[in-house]
Amino acid sequence: MSWLLGALLIITLLVWLGREIFFRQCAEKLESLLNELAHGREPVDFQIEGALSVHGKQAALVAREQTHLRRQRELAEANLQIILSSMQEGVLVADSRRTVRLANPAAIKLFNLPANVFGQPVLDTLREPAVDGMIAAALKTGEPQESELEIAGRKPPLILVVNVTPMRDATGEAGALVMFRDITRLTQLEQVRREFVANVSHELRTPLAIFQGYVENLQDAPDMSPEDRQETFAILAKHSQRLNALVEDLLILARLEARQHEMEFETLEVADFCRELARDWAVRFKKKNVTLHLDIAERLPVIEGDRMRLEQVLNNLLDNALKYTPEDSTITFGAALVNGMVDLWVKDEGQGILSADLPHIFERFYRADKARSRELGGTGLGLSIVKHIAQAHGGSVSAESTYGQGLAVHVRLPRN
C-alpha cells in the first residue's frame, strides 16, 4: 500500500513539475514578446499556450496598434519632410539654447550650410548676429519678431525677410521657428519700376517743357513775324513727333512685356526677307551717302516669325546704325546660320560703344551717348523692344563693339 502512495506522490510531483516548466516557458515567451514590443520590434509569433494565451492575444493587439502608430508617425514625418523640402522659404527650428534642431533644404541653400547642422549654435551656423538676436528676443518676450536682412558679399546682395515665431515642442521646451523669405528679385523689380517711372517722367518733361515755352511765346507775341512763327511751329512739330514716338514705343514695350500682343507667325525665306527690307532702306542710305552692304549666306533655312515684328526689329537696328554712322561709310546687313540658329546682324562704322556700356544697351532708356541720342530723336527704347521681340520668337540678342570701330548687333532666331 505504501508503494502505491509513493507512486501517486511521484506522479503528482511529475505532473506539477511539468506544468511548472510549461508555465515558465509560456511566461518566458510572454516576457520575450513584451521585450520585443518595448524595443519597437514586432515579434514573429504571438502564440502562447495555456493560461497565458489571453496575454499573447493582448500582446498581438498591442503590436498591431504599435505598428499602426509607427506607420502614422512615419507618414507624418515623410509628409513633413516633403513639405519642408518643397518650400521656397528657408525654415530653421532652434531650441531654448539657440541651437539648430532642424533646417530645411531651402535654408541650407540660402546660407550655404553643410548638410548636417543639428545641434550647432545658430550664431556659428548662420554667422548672422541679427538672426541670433531675433531668436533671443522671441524666446525672452514670447512675441514674434520680423526684420529685413541683407546678406552682403554676394552679387547681387541677398535680401531676406526674416520671421521668428516662439513655440514649444511636445515636451514643453521653448524654441523658435525661423522663416527666411528671399525678396531679392522683388526688390530688384521694385527698383526697376522706380527707375522706369523716373526715366519716363524725365523723357516726357523735356519736350513738354519746350512745348509750354513755345506756346507761351506764341501767346505773348501775337505779332510775331511769319518767319519766327514758322520756326516755332517747326520746333513744336519736331517735339510732337518725339512725344508720339516715345508714347508709341512705351505702348509696344508694355504689350510685349505683358505678352498681350499675339504673334502672327508665318514661314519666312530669310534671304528674300532681308533683301526686301534692304530695298526699303535704299533711298535713306543714298540720301546720307552711306553704303548698305548685304552679306547673306547661301542656303539659309526658313524661319517661323511674325513678319511685322521682325521688320520692326531690323528697322530699329538699321535706323540706329544709320544715325550713328558718318557719311561715306558702310553699314553691313547680314544673315548666316550660326550654331543651328539664324543670325541676323547689322554692323556700322560709327563710334562704337565703350565696353562698360555694352552689357546695358538692351535696357530700357539706356543711352551710351545721352546728349547725341536725344539730338537724333532716339527714345532709348528701341533696343529693348528688339530684345523682347527676339525673345518672343524663342531667340536672343547680343552686341559686340570695339570703341572707335563701330557696333554690331546680332539677333539669333531658331530655324524652322
Order of alpha helices (4+ residues) and beta strands (2+ residues): alpha-alpha-beta-beta-alpha-alpha-alpha-beta-beta-beta-alpha-alpha-beta-alpha-beta-beta-alpha-beta-beta-alpha-alpha-beta-beta
